[in-house]
Amino acid sequence: MEVSTEEQIQVLTNLLWIDAEQICRLYRHRWPIEIVFRWIKDRMQLDRFISRDPTGVVRQTLTALIVWGLLAIFNEGGEQFSPKKLWRELQAAMHQALFDLGRRYQQSLDPPA
């Protein structure tokens, strides 16, 4: 297949029904998509997609964008705050709340002294 610089490259593909020009267009259009996914992973600290289904990927991406936007609003004048840090703080708060609930329940079961 030929590139605009008159340089020839070889591409290994299993899309045997598509001609070389179409394959070049596919690769040319794929690059901006890869850049967007890299930005999503870097900016939103999204390590991997939970779903492989296109609908699931779209939902996870939209959710990440919403969370990122809310964090941007939340952090407008404060310290840097990341989704991972928020998640860790939410987990810690949840564990503390469950611990406190368990302690209060245990105290209610203990006979008065």
C-alpha positions as a Markdown table, in Angstrom:
| # | Residue | x | y | z |
|---|---|---|---|---|
| 1 | Met | 0.0 | 0.0 | 0.0 |
| 2 | Glu | 1.2 | 3.5 | -0.7 |
| 3 | Val | 1.4 | 6.5 | 1.6 |
| 4 | Ser | 1.3 | 10.1 | 0.5 |
| 5 | Thr | 5.1 | 10.4 | 0.8 |
| 6 | Glu | 5.5 | 7.8 | -2.0 |
| 7 | Glu | 6.8 | 5.4 | 0.6 |
| 8 | Gln | 5.6 | 1.8 | 0.5 |
| 9 | Ile | 4.7 | 0.0 | 3.7 |
| 10 | Gln | 3.3 | -3.4 | 4.3 |
| 11 | Val | 0.4 | -4.0 | 6.5 |
| 12 | Leu | -0.7 | -7.5 | 7.7 |
| 13 | Thr | -4.5 | -7.8 | 7.7 |
| 14 | Asn | -7.2 | -10.4 | 7.6 |
| 15 | Leu | -9.5 | -8.0 | 5.8 |
| 16 | Leu | -8.9 | -9.6 | 2.4 |
| 17 | Trp | -12.0 | -8.3 | 0.8 |
| 18 | Ile | -10.9 | -4.6 | 1.3 |
| 19 | Asp | -8.5 | -3.0 | -1.1 |
| 20 | Ala | -5.3 | -1.2 | 0.0 |
| 21 | Glu | -6.7 | 2.3 | -0.2 |
| 22 | Gln | -9.6 | 1.5 | 2.1 |
| 23 | Ile | -7.2 | -0.1 | 4.6 |
| 24 | Cys | -5.1 | 3.1 | 4.5 |
| 25 | Arg | -8.3 | 5.1 | 5.2 |
| 26 | Leu | -9.2 | 2.8 | 8.1 |
| 27 | Tyr | -5.8 | 3.2 | 9.7 |
| 28 | Arg | -5.9 | 7.0 | 9.1 |
| 29 | His | -9.3 | 7.2 | 10.9 |
| 30 | Arg | -8.3 | 4.9 | 13.6 |
| 31 | Trp | -5.4 | 7.1 | 14.9 |
| 32 | Pro | -7.7 | 9.9 | 16.2 |
| 33 | Ile | -9.8 | 7.3 | 18.0 |
| 34 | Glu | -6.7 | 5.9 | 19.7 |
| 35 | Ile | -5.7 | 9.4 | 20.8 |
| 36 | Val | -9.1 | 10.0 | 22.4 |
| 37 | Phe | -8.9 | 6.7 | 24.3 |
| 38 | Arg | -5.4 | 7.5 | 25.4 |
| 39 | Trp | -6.7 | 10.9 | 26.7 |
| 40 | Ile | -9.6 | 9.1 | 28.5 |
| 41 | Lys | -7.3 | 6.6 | 30.1 |
| 42 | Asp | -4.7 | 9.3 | 31.2 |
| 43 | Arg | -7.0 | 12.1 | 32.2 |
| 44 | Met | -9.7 | 10.1 | 33.9 |
| 45 | Gln | -7.4 | 7.4 | 35.2 |
| 46 | Leu | -9.5 | 4.8 | 33.5 |
| 47 | Asp | -7.2 | 1.8 | 33.5 |
| 48 | Arg | -9.4 | -0.6 | 31.5 |
| 49 | Phe | -12.8 | -1.0 | 30.2 |
| 50 | Ile | -15.1 | -3.3 | 32.1 |
| 51 | Ser | -17.2 | -4.2 | 29.1 |
| 52 | Arg | -16.1 | -5.4 | 25.6 |
| 53 | Asp | -19.6 | -4.7 | 24.3 |
| 54 | Pro | -19.8 | -1.4 | 22.3 |
| 55 | Thr | -22.8 | -0.3 | 24.4 |
| 56 | Gly | -20.9 | -1.0 | 27.6 |
| 57 | Val | -17.8 | 0.9 | 26.5 |
| 58 | Val | -20.0 | 3.9 | 25.6 |
| 59 | Arg | -21.7 | 3.8 | 29.0 |
| 60 | Gln | -18.5 | 3.5 | 30.9 |
| 61 | Thr | -16.9 | 6.3 | 28.8 |
| 62 | Leu | -19.9 | 8.6 | 29.4 |
| 63 | Thr | -19.9 | 7.8 | 33.1 |
| 64 | Ala | -16.2 | 8.6 | 33.3 |
| 65 | Leu | -16.8 | 11.9 | 31.4 |
| 66 | Ile | -19.6 | 12.8 | 33.8 |
| 67 | Val | -17.5 | 12.0 | 36.9 |
| 68 | Trp | -14.5 | 13.8 | 35.4 |
| 69 | Gly | -16.6 | 16.9 | 34.8 |
| 70 | Leu | -18.1 | 16.8 | 38.3 |
| 71 | Leu | -14.6 | 16.5 | 39.8 |
| 72 | Ala | -13.4 | 19.4 | 37.6 |
| 73 | Ile | -16.3 | 21.5 | 39.0 |
| 74 | Phe | -15.6 | 20.2 | 42.6 |
| 75 | Asn | -11.9 | 21.0 | 42.3 |
| 76 | Glu | -12.3 | 24.4 | 40.8 |
| 77 | Gly | -10.2 | 26.2 | 43.4 |
| 78 | Gly | -8.8 | 23.4 | 45.5 |
| 79 | Glu | -6.3 | 20.6 | 45.5 |
| 80 | Gln | -6.0 | 18.2 | 42.7 |
| 81 | Phe | -8.5 | 15.4 | 43.1 |
| 82 | Ser | -8.5 | 12.2 | 41.1 |
| 83 | Pro | -11.3 | 9.6 | 40.5 |
| 84 | Lys | -9.1 | 7.0 | 42.1 |
| 85 | Lys | -8.6 | 9.1 | 45.2 |
| 86 | Leu | -12.3 | 9.8 | 45.3 |
| 87 | Trp | -13.0 | 6.0 | 45.0 |
| 88 | Arg | -10.5 | 5.2 | 47.8 |
| 89 | Glu | -12.1 | 7.9 | 50.1 |
| 90 | Leu | -15.6 | 6.6 | 49.3 |
| 91 | Gln | -14.5 | 3.0 | 50.2 |
| 92 | Ala | -12.9 | 4.1 | 53.4 |
| 93 | Ala | -16.0 | 6.1 | 54.4 |
| 94 | Met | -18.2 | 3.1 | 53.6 |
| 95 | His | -16.0 | 0.7 | 55.6 |
| 96 | Gln | -16.1 | 3.2 | 58.6 |
| 97 | Ala | -19.9 | 3.5 | 58.4 |
| 98 | Leu | -20.3 | -0.3 | 58.3 |
| 99 | Phe | -17.9 | -0.6 | 61.2 |
| 100 | Asp | -19.8 | 2.0 | 63.3 |
| 101 | Leu | -23.1 | 0.4 | 62.4 |
| 102 | Gly | -21.8 | -3.0 | 63.5 |
| 103 | Arg | -20.5 | -1.6 | 66.8 |
| 104 | Arg | -23.9 | 0.1 | 67.5 |
| 105 | Tyr | -25.7 | -3.1 | 66.8 |
| 106 | Gln | -23.3 | -5.1 | 69.1 |
| 107 | Gln | -23.9 | -2.5 | 71.8 |
| 108 | Ser | -27.6 | -2.9 | 71.5 |
| 109 | Leu | -27.3 | -6.7 | 72.0 |
| 110 | Asp | -25.0 | -6.4 | 75.1 |
| 111 | Pro | -26.8 | -6.7 | 78.4 |
| 112 | Pro | -26.9 | -3.6 | 80.5 |
| 113 | Ala | -24.2 | -3.5 | 83.2 |
